[in-house]
Amino acid sequence: MKYDPKIILARFTSKCNETGKEIKKGTKCLYHPLEKKVYSMTSETYEDYIYFEQLQDDRTKQYYRDY
């Protein structure tokens, strides 16, 4: 969706909204378009996003396996 968070490569050097660490250009990070905030790979927000994405994938795989 348009406003869903997504993993991107940073287009320019920026700062993590949660940890305050520098995110260098070309580094993978989590971007929230609605809030216009970025999160580094070491932030809890990034880790939570990855966890829930994997959980959703596992549930989808299980759903199709059952049918």
PDB file as gemmi writes it, atoms N, CA and C in Angstrom:
CRYST1    1.000    1.000    1.000  90.00  90.00  90.00 P 1                      
ATOM      1  N   MET A   1       0.828  -1.179   0.000  1.00  0.00           N  
ATOM      2  CA  MET A   1       0.000   0.000   0.000  1.00  0.00           C  
ATOM      3  C   MET A   1       0.881   1.255   0.000  1.00  0.00           C  
ATOM      4  N   LYS A   2       0.275   2.346  -0.286  1.00  0.00           N  
ATOM      5  CA  LYS A   2       0.997   3.596  -0.449  1.00  0.00           C  
ATOM      6  C   LYS A   2       1.709   4.054   0.832  1.00  0.00           C  
ATOM      7  N   TYR A   3       1.054   3.916   1.969  1.00  0.00           N  
ATOM      8  CA  TYR A   3       1.625   4.441   3.211  1.00  0.00           C  
ATOM      9  C   TYR A   3       2.209   3.368   4.124  1.00  0.00           C  
ATOM     10  N   ASP A   4       2.322   2.143   3.649  1.00  0.00           N  
ATOM     11  CA  ASP A   4       2.906   1.077   4.459  1.00  0.00           C  
ATOM     12  C   ASP A   4       4.410   1.281   4.578  1.00  0.00           C  
ATOM     13  N   PRO A   5       4.972   0.926   5.737  1.00  0.00           N  
ATOM     14  CA  PRO A   5       6.429   1.001   5.880  1.00  0.00           C  
ATOM     15  C   PRO A   5       7.094   0.060   4.879  1.00  0.00           C  
ATOM     16  N   LYS A   6       8.303   0.416   4.457  1.00  0.00           N  
ATOM     17  CA  LYS A   6       9.012  -0.440   3.524  1.00  0.00           C  
ATOM     18  C   LYS A   6      10.514  -0.325   3.726  1.00  0.00           C  
ATOM     19  N   ILE A   7      11.198  -1.387   3.356  1.00  0.00           N  
ATOM     20  CA  ILE A   7      12.657  -1.388   3.454  1.00  0.00           C  
ATOM     21  C   ILE A   7      13.205  -0.804   2.161  1.00  0.00           C  
ATOM     22  N   ILE A   8      14.087   0.164   2.325  1.00  0.00           N  
ATOM     23  CA  ILE A   8      14.667   0.858   1.171  1.00  0.00           C  
ATOM     24  C   ILE A   8      16.177   0.976   1.361  1.00  0.00           C  
ATOM     25  N   LEU A   9      16.859   1.411   0.320  1.00  0.00           N  
ATOM     26  CA  LEU A   9      18.253   1.820   0.432  1.00  0.00           C  
ATOM     27  C   LEU A   9      18.238   3.337   0.570  1.00  0.00           C  
ATOM     28  N   ALA A  10      18.924   3.821   1.586  1.00  0.00           N  
ATOM     29  CA  ALA A  10      18.940   5.265   1.847  1.00  0.00           C  
ATOM     30  C   ALA A  10      19.508   6.017   0.636  1.00  0.00           C  
ATOM     31  N   ARG A  11      18.816   7.027   0.195  1.00  0.00           N  
ATOM     32  CA  ARG A  11      19.262   7.822  -0.953  1.00  0.00           C  
ATOM     33  C   ARG A  11      20.320   8.846  -0.549  1.00  0.00           C  
ATOM     34  N   PHE A  12      20.348   9.181   0.726  1.00  0.00           N  
ATOM     35  CA  PHE A  12      21.329  10.128   1.234  1.00  0.00           C  
ATOM     36  C   PHE A  12      21.569   9.817   2.709  1.00  0.00           C  
ATOM     37  N   THR A  13      22.610  10.358   3.266  1.00  0.00           N  
ATOM     38  CA  THR A  13      22.931  10.148   4.672  1.00  0.00           C  
ATOM     39  C   THR A  13      21.858  10.805   5.533  1.00  0.00           C  
ATOM     40  N   SER A  14      21.361  10.040   6.506  1.00  0.00           N  
ATOM     41  CA  SER A  14      20.320  10.556   7.396  1.00  0.00           C  
ATOM     42  C   SER A  14      20.534  10.001   8.795  1.00  0.00           C  
ATOM     43  N   LYS A  15      19.576  10.228   9.668  1.00  0.00           N  
ATOM     44  CA  LYS A  15      19.707   9.831  11.062  1.00  0.00           C  
ATOM     45  C   LYS A  15      18.496   8.987  11.464  1.00  0.00           C  
ATOM     46  N   CYS A  16      18.737   7.890  12.205  1.00  0.00           N  
ATOM     47  CA  CYS A  16      17.661   7.025  12.670  1.00  0.00           C  
ATOM     48  C   CYS A  16      16.782   7.786  13.655  1.00  0.00           C  
ATOM     49  N   ASN A  17      15.491   7.695  13.447  1.00  0.00           N  
ATOM     50  CA  ASN A  17      14.549   8.405  14.302  1.00  0.00           C  
ATOM     51  C   ASN A  17      14.511   7.836  15.715  1.00  0.00           C  
ATOM     52  N   GLU A  18      14.857   6.567  15.865  1.00  0.00           N  
ATOM     53  CA  GLU A  18      14.782   5.912  17.176  1.00  0.00           C  
ATOM     54  C   GLU A  18      16.111   5.942  17.934  1.00  0.00           C  
ATOM     55  N   THR A  19      17.185   5.551  17.252  1.00  0.00           N  
ATOM     56  CA  THR A  19      18.474   5.421  17.938  1.00  0.00           C  
ATOM     57  C   THR A  19      19.364   6.652  17.804  1.00  0.00           C  
ATOM     58  N   GLY A  20      19.100   7.471  16.794  1.00  0.00           N  
ATOM     59  CA  GLY A  20      19.937   8.636  16.559  1.00  0.00           C  
ATOM     60  C   GLY A  20      21.214   8.315  15.797  1.00  0.00           C  
ATOM     61  N   LYS A  21      21.405   7.039  15.412  1.00  0.00           N  
ATOM     62  CA  LYS A  21      22.599   6.635  14.672  1.00  0.00           C  
ATOM     63  C   LYS A  21      22.511   7.114  13.230  1.00  0.00           C  
ATOM     64  N   GLU A  22      23.666   7.337  12.649  1.00  0.00           N  
ATOM     65  CA  GLU A  22      23.732   7.781  11.264  1.00  0.00           C  
ATOM     66  C   GLU A  22      23.403   6.616  10.319  1.00  0.00           C  
ATOM     67  N   ILE A  23      22.607   6.892   9.315  1.00  0.00           N  
ATOM     68  CA  ILE A  23      22.296   5.920   8.265  1.00  0.00           C  
ATOM     69  C   ILE A  23      22.971   6.457   7.007  1.00  0.00           C  
ATOM     70  N   LYS A  24      23.986   5.741   6.547  1.00  0.00           N  
ATOM     71  CA  LYS A  24      24.751   6.213   5.399  1.00  0.00           C  
ATOM     72  C   LYS A  24      24.026   5.921   4.086  1.00  0.00           C  
ATOM     73  N   LYS A  25      24.332   6.713   3.101  1.00  0.00           N  
ATOM     74  CA  LYS A  25      23.751   6.557   1.766  1.00  0.00           C  
ATOM     75  C   LYS A  25      24.010   5.133   1.268  1.00  0.00           C  
ATOM     76  N   GLY A  26      22.961   4.481   0.752  1.00  0.00           N  
ATOM     77  CA  GLY A  26      23.088   3.120   0.226  1.00  0.00           C  
ATOM     78  C   GLY A  26      22.870   2.023   1.244  1.00  0.00           C  
ATOM     79  N   THR A  27      22.671   2.386   2.514  1.00  0.00           N  
ATOM     80  CA  THR A  27      22.436   1.412   3.568  1.00  0.00           C  
ATOM     81  C   THR A  27      20.956   1.055   3.628  1.00  0.00           C  
ATOM     82  N   LYS A  28      20.673  -0.216   3.924  1.00  0.00           N  
ATOM     83  CA  LYS A  28      19.289  -0.655   4.055  1.00  0.00           C  
ATOM     84  C   LYS A  28      18.688  -0.060   5.323  1.00  0.00           C  
ATOM     85  N   CYS A  29      17.452   0.435   5.210  1.00  0.00           N  
ATOM     86  CA  CYS A  29      16.766   1.016   6.361  1.00  0.00           C  
ATOM     87  C   CYS A  29      15.255   0.867   6.176  1.00  0.00           C  
ATOM     88  N   LEU A  30      14.512   1.129   7.232  1.00  0.00           N  
ATOM     89  CA  LEU A  30      13.056   1.064   7.188  1.00  0.00           C  
ATOM     90  C   LEU A  30      12.522   2.490   7.054  1.00  0.00           C  
ATOM     91  N   TYR A  31      11.643   2.691   6.070  1.00  0.00           N  
ATOM     92  CA  TYR A  31      11.077   4.016   5.822  1.00  0.00           C  
ATOM     93  C   TYR A  31       9.575   3.985   6.049  1.00  0.00           C  
ATOM     94  N   HIS A  32       9.072   4.930   6.852  1.00  0.00           N  
ATOM     95  CA  HIS A  32       7.639   5.104   7.086  1.00  0.00           C  
ATOM     96  C   HIS A  32       7.177   6.320   6.275  1.00  0.00           C  
ATOM     97  N   PRO A  33       6.544   6.100   5.116  1.00  0.00           N  
ATOM     98  CA  PRO A  33       6.139   7.232   4.269  1.00  0.00           C  
ATOM     99  C   PRO A  33       5.144   8.182   4.932  1.00  0.00           C  
ATOM    100  N   LEU A  34       4.233   7.642   5.718  1.00  0.00           N  
ATOM    101  CA  LEU A  34       3.221   8.484   6.344  1.00  0.00           C  
ATOM    102  C   LEU A  34       3.852   9.443   7.357  1.00  0.00           C  
ATOM    103  N   GLU A  35       4.786   8.923   8.146  1.00  0.00           N  
ATOM    104  CA  GLU A  35       5.464   9.743   9.160  1.00  0.00           C  
ATOM    105  C   GLU A  35       6.698  10.445   8.600  1.00  0.00           C  
ATOM    106  N   LYS A  36       7.165   9.984   7.438  1.00  0.00           N  
ATOM    107  CA  LYS A  36       8.400  10.478   6.827  1.00  0.00           C  
ATOM    108  C   LYS A  36       9.580  10.333   7.773  1.00  0.00           C  
ATOM    109  N   LYS A  37       9.705   9.124   8.341  1.00  0.00           N  
ATOM    110  CA  LYS A  37      10.792   8.809   9.266  1.00  0.00           C  
ATOM    111  C   LYS A  37      11.528   7.572   8.784  1.00  0.00           C  
ATOM    112  N   VAL A  38      12.821   7.514   9.113  1.00  0.00           N  
ATOM    113  CA  VAL A  38      13.628   6.351   8.780  1.00  0.00           C  
ATOM    114  C   VAL A  38      14.183   5.721  10.051  1.00  0.00           C  
ATOM    115  N   TYR A  39      14.387   4.396   9.984  1.00  0.00           N  
ATOM    116  CA  TYR A  39      14.897   3.640  11.118  1.00  0.00           C  
ATOM    117  C   TYR A  39      16.042   2.753  10.658  1.00  0.00           C  
ATOM    118  N   SER A  40      17.112   2.718  11.445  1.00  0.00           N  
ATOM    119  CA  SER A  40      18.271   1.895  11.101  1.00  0.00           C  
ATOM    120  C   SER A  40      17.974   0.420  11.347  1.00  0.00           C  
ATOM    121  N   MET A  41      18.832  -0.439  10.815  1.00  0.00           N  
ATOM    122  CA  MET A  41      18.650  -1.877  10.956  1.00  0.00           C  
ATOM    123  C   MET A  41      18.850  -2.340  12.399  1.00  0.00           C  
ATOM    124  N   THR A  42      19.433  -1.518  13.242  1.00  0.00           N  
ATOM    125  CA  THR A  42      19.652  -1.899  14.642  1.00  0.00           C  
ATOM    126  C   THR A  42      18.533  -1.429  15.567  1.00  0.00           C  
ATOM    127  N   SER A  43      17.556  -0.724  15.027  1.00  0.00           N  
ATOM    128  CA  SER A  43      16.463  -0.208  15.865  1.00  0.00           C  
ATOM    129  C   SER A  43      15.427  -1.293  16.148  1.00  0.00           C  
ATOM    130  N   GLU A  44      14.707  -1.136  17.249  1.00  0.00           N  
ATOM    131  CA  GLU A  44      13.640  -2.080  17.598  1.00  0.00           C  
ATOM    132  C   GLU A  44      12.503  -2.015  16.585  1.00  0.00           C  
ATOM    133  N   THR A  45      12.228  -0.848  16.056  1.00  0.00           N  
ATOM    134  CA  THR A  45      11.164  -0.680  15.060  1.00  0.00           C  
ATOM    135  C   THR A  45      11.460  -1.519  13.825  1.00  0.00           C  
ATOM    136  N   TYR A  46      12.710  -1.507  13.360  1.00  0.00           N  
ATOM    137  CA  TYR A  46      13.118  -2.296  12.207  1.00  0.00           C  
ATOM    138  C   TYR A  46      12.972  -3.785  12.510  1.00  0.00           C  
ATOM    139  N   GLU A  47      13.462  -4.202  13.670  1.00  0.00           N  
ATOM    140  CA  GLU A  47      13.393  -5.615  14.053  1.00  0.00           C  
ATOM    141  C   GLU A  47      11.950  -6.083  14.192  1.00  0.00           C  
ATOM    142  N   ASP A  48      11.081  -5.251  14.757  1.00  0.00           N  
ATOM    143  CA  ASP A  48       9.652  -5.591  14.870  1.00  0.00           C  
ATOM    144  C   ASP A  48       9.026  -5.747  13.487  1.00  0.00           C  
ATOM    145  N   TYR A  49       9.370  -4.854  12.579  1.00  0.00           N  
ATOM    146  CA  TYR A  49       8.834  -4.920  11.218  1.00  0.00           C  
ATOM    147  C   TYR A  49       9.227  -6.243  10.558  1.00  0.00           C  
ATOM    148  N   ILE A  50      10.495  -6.610  10.667  1.00  0.00           N  
ATOM    149  CA  ILE A  50      10.987  -7.862  10.075  1.00  0.00           C  
ATOM    150  C   ILE A  50      10.273  -9.046  10.704  1.00  0.00           C  
ATOM    151  N   TYR A  51      10.127  -9.033  12.023  1.00  0.00           N  
ATOM    152  CA  TYR A  51       9.464 -10.132  12.729  1.00  0.00           C  
ATOM    153  C   TYR A  51       8.020 -10.309  12.235  1.00  0.00           C  
ATOM    154  N   PHE A  52       7.272  -9.229  12.164  1.00  0.00           N  
ATOM    155  CA  PHE A  52       5.868  -9.331  11.752  1.00  0.00           C  
ATOM    156  C   PHE A  52       5.720  -9.684  10.273  1.00  0.00           C  
ATOM    157  N   GLU A  53       6.648  -9.249   9.443  1.00  0.00           N  
ATOM    158  CA  GLU A  53       6.623  -9.647   8.031  1.00  0.00           C  
ATOM    159  C   GLU A  53       6.845 -11.153   7.894  1.00  0.00           C  
ATOM    160  N   GLN A  54       7.795 -11.687   8.658  1.00  0.00           N  
ATOM    161  CA  GLN A  54       8.056 -13.129   8.622  1.00  0.00           C  
ATOM    162  C   GLN A  54       6.875 -13.908   9.176  1.00  0.00           C  
ATOM    163  N   LEU A  55       6.271 -13.402  10.228  1.00  0.00           N  
ATOM    164  CA  LEU A  55       5.108 -14.053  10.820  1.00  0.00           C  
ATOM    165  C   LEU A  55       3.959 -14.106   9.818  1.00  0.00           C  
ATOM    166  N   GLN A  56       3.739 -13.018   9.119  1.00  0.00           N  
ATOM    167  CA  GLN A  56       2.681 -12.970   8.113  1.00  0.00           C  
ATOM    168  C   GLN A  56       2.972 -13.953   6.973  1.00  0.00           C  
ATOM    169  N   ASP A  57       4.228 -14.034   6.541  1.00  0.00           N  
ATOM    170  CA  ASP A  57       4.599 -14.980   5.490  1.00  0.00           C  
ATOM    171  C   ASP A  57       4.361 -16.417   5.937  1.00  0.00           C  
ATOM    172  N   ASP A  58       4.732 -16.714   7.184  1.00  0.00           N  
ATOM    173  CA  ASP A  58       4.537 -18.065   7.711  1.00  0.00           C  
ATOM    174  C   ASP A  58       3.058 -18.428   7.765  1.00  0.00           C  
ATOM    175  N   ARG A  59       2.228 -17.487   8.168  1.00  0.00           N  
ATOM    176  CA  ARG A  59       0.785 -17.738   8.236  1.00  0.00           C  
ATOM    177  C   ARG A  59       0.209 -17.968   6.839  1.00  0.00           C  
ATOM    178  N   THR A  60       0.680 -17.202   5.878  1.00  0.00           N  
ATOM    179  CA  THR A  60       0.212 -17.359   4.497  1.00  0.00           C  
ATOM    180  C   THR A  60       0.607 -18.729   3.968  1.00  0.00           C  
ATOM    181  N   LYS A  61       1.839 -19.134   4.216  1.00  0.00           N  
ATOM    182  CA  LYS A  61       2.308 -20.453   3.767  1.00  0.00           C  
ATOM    183  C   LYS A  61       1.484 -21.556   4.420  1.00  0.00           C  
ATOM    184  N   GLN A  62       1.201 -21.417   5.709  1.00  0.00           N  
ATOM    185  CA  GLN A  62       0.413 -22.430   6.425  1.00  0.00           C  
ATOM    186  C   GLN A  62      -1.006 -22.497   5.873  1.00  0.00           C  
ATOM    187  N   TYR A  63      -1.577 -21.351   5.547  1.00  0.00           N  
ATOM    188  CA  TYR A  63      -2.945 -21.308   5.009  1.00  0.00           C  
ATOM    189  C   TYR A  63      -3.011 -22.094   3.695  1.00  0.00           C  
ATOM    190  N   TYR A  64      -2.080 -21.839   2.809  1.00  0.00           N  
ATOM    191  CA  TYR A  64      -2.112 -22.520   1.517  1.00  0.00           C  
ATOM    192  C   TYR A  64      -1.711 -23.986   1.615  1.00  0.00           C  
ATOM    193  N   ARG A  65      -0.942 -24.336   2.613  1.00  0.00           N  
ATOM    194  CA  ARG A  65      -0.556 -25.726   2.828  1.00  0.00           C  
ATOM    195  C   ARG A  65      -1.753 -26.548   3.280  1.00  0.00           C  
ATOM    196  N   ASP A  66      -2.658 -25.933   4.032  1.00  0.00           N  
ATOM    197  CA  ASP A  66      -3.826 -26.637   4.568  1.00  0.00           C  
ATOM    198  C   ASP A  66      -4.863 -26.918   3.490  1.00  0.00           C  
ATOM    199  N   TYR A  67      -4.834 -26.186   2.388  1.00  0.00           N  
ATOM    200  CA  TYR A  67      -5.856 -26.352   1.346  1.00  0.00           C  
ATOM    201  C   TYR A  67      -5.340 -27.011   0.126  1.00  0.00           C  
TER     202      TYR A  67                                                      
END                                                                             
